[in-house]
Structures are given as C-alpha cells and as structure tokens.
C-alpha cells in the first residue's frame, strides 16, 4: 500500500519546523571551545575589518531611543573588535571605552577611530557641522578588566556577548552600570531568505569538508529564531528589569570573493584544518561561480536586546 503522501509531507514539515525552532543559534558556541574560538578573530584583524558588514542604521536609532546612547553619555563597549559599532557610536557623540581582548583587533579599532575623528574635524572646518565623541580602546579581557570608579550609562556588546564567560558577563555588566543604565546586546543570525537555493545546495560542501555539520541543516525562518535564552539569563541575575527586543532583517549581496572573505572571518571556519578549510572554500566558490553568476545574497537577522539596570 503506498504511503499517505500528504500525511508524510505534513510530518516532514512539522519535523523541519521543530528543527528550525530548536536549532543552535549562530552565536551559541560550545562552552568547551568558547575561549579557543574567540581567539581566532585576532589572527587576521585586517580581513575581519574589511569583510564584516557592521550593522543596519536603524539599530543605532534604537540604541539612542531605548538605551540612551546620546551625546555625552558614557558607553562601555565589550569586545569592540575593529570598531564596527564603535565608530558610529562615536559619531553620535558618545564617550566610549572599548575593551577588546585581541591586540591586533584593538589596534585596528584605534586606527579606525582616529581616521573617523580626522574626517569629522575636516567636516567641521568645512562648515558641515560633523561632530564625534571621545573614544579609547583598552586591550584587555572584560572578565579581568578593573572597572572604573565612575559608572557607565550604557554597556554595549555587539556580536560579542557570547564570547564572554557566561558565569560573570551579566553581573559584571551590571557592576559597570549606574542605576537606570542600559545593557544593550546585539546578536546576529543567518536566516532563510536571500539566495535561498544556494544555502540549500552549499550544505553539501559543509557535509563533505566539516564533519561537525549536521545533515540537512537549513537556515531557520526569522520568526523561529528564539532569543529567550538571553532574556532568561538577564532575568536570573535579578539586577535588571524586563528586556526589550528589536529585530532587523538585513539582506547583503556578496561577490564570490567577498563571500569567501566573510567565511574566512568565522571562528568555526578558521578552526578547521587547513586542508578542510581550503577544500570547503573552493567548493563554495565553485558553486557560486558555476550556478549563481558569481553573486549571492545572504539574509541576516540582527537583534537588539536592551535591559535597564535596577
């Protein structure tokens, strides 16, 4: 007797939906590998600075409205990297202290901030009315960095909070804030959209070259991405009020070379053995060039979570 095709399809769809809803987020490293993976970014800070896309403009509007990142406010940025969020915040007039564990990343961040300040001064001399806040970058691990006596108005972590020791990251953020100050955490997740068929086909490359790849992995729907883990972690500390979320869908189009550069910045890709990583990148490049005209679009879900300190 032939199977009930409709019932089979429904069961498959339900199973897939369950997988999407409970899939590991892109920003949930295994604790046993967290420190090791977090150190890979500093290996090529210039590539990271060139390839990583930064954040959508709407996010900074919400940082102003929800977190109070206004001119003159003191902002502590955890894991500032090469300054993708630091430079725009400085342009808002914030007084920023960035704490970055990677010395190469920190050096690039200082250079980017200096260049932005120089451009702002030129604009001001030309009557453009461009201003920039003050910013310093400290090379240190946030977990061990001595907090200054004066508390901050905002603590921001832009795609960096998951690299901080989960035993202390919320409590130390609270210690760094004044009462009423805001913890702002930005997270990113690859979701379904963009050049969808490419992200289905490319899994064959990952299954071939990365043994940790689960067969049949697909990007989740944006609505299936769960952020309750962060809200619950903050609530458990007892030091913050309710967490408010904002979400931004962001489509970015890459040439083959640009997309490979982005992949080379990902910790999981960097941690692969050289032969496996090179084989994976060659497989991805062949697919983009051979079937997608040398260009693909990736959809990101960027999330902002803001919690006010009690």
Secondary structure by P-SEA (a helix, b strand, c coil): cccaaaaaaaaaaaaaaaaaaaccccccccccaaaaaaacccccaaaaaaccccccaaaaaaaaacccccccbbbbbccccccaaaaaaaaaccbbbbbbccaaaaaaaaaaaaaaaaaaaaaaaaccbbbbbbbbbbbccccccccccccccbbbbcccccccccccaaaaaaaaccccbbbbbbbbbbccccaaaaaaaaaaaaaacccccccccccccccccccaaaaaaaaaaccccbbbbbbbbbbbbbcaaaaaaaaaaccccccccaaaaaaaaaaaaaaaacccccbbbbbbbbbbbbbbcc
